[in-house]
């Protein structure tokens, strides 16, 4: 059976990044580290809420791009707030729920209600929600709800 696994290329922070990510997400763990002859970590495997991810210390020739991001669905504003603050610490808060963490990896921290509102059959409601979202950095559910409920 084939399995698709994200593979993240770091300069030399794979171990640090793996520990950082598993400290943020519940049901996460380090599966194992790969070590070279001197005992240093060359990479490893970890799980974020059950999603297996491979990390490599590949060197400086490649860096992350916002063209690839980790998309995190949240159920509550408290969850959005917590993940937003933890993941953006030392990184960059961007727009529309996007941020870049201290390793340069892009994340989208999105409440599930946003997807539901944007998919509403009432296109006027969905358009109001989209316009509200485009003005946000971190997604605020209460503001989305106000836009959705406007008459």
Secondary structure, DSSP 8 states (H G I E B T S, - for coil): -----EEEEESS-HHHHHHHHHHHSTT-EEEEEEE-TTS-EEEEEEEETTEEEEEEE--TT----TTSEEEEEESSHHHHHHHHHHHHTTSEE-STTEEE-TTS-EEEEEEHHHHHHHT-S-HHHHHHHHHHHHT-SS--HHHHHHHHH--
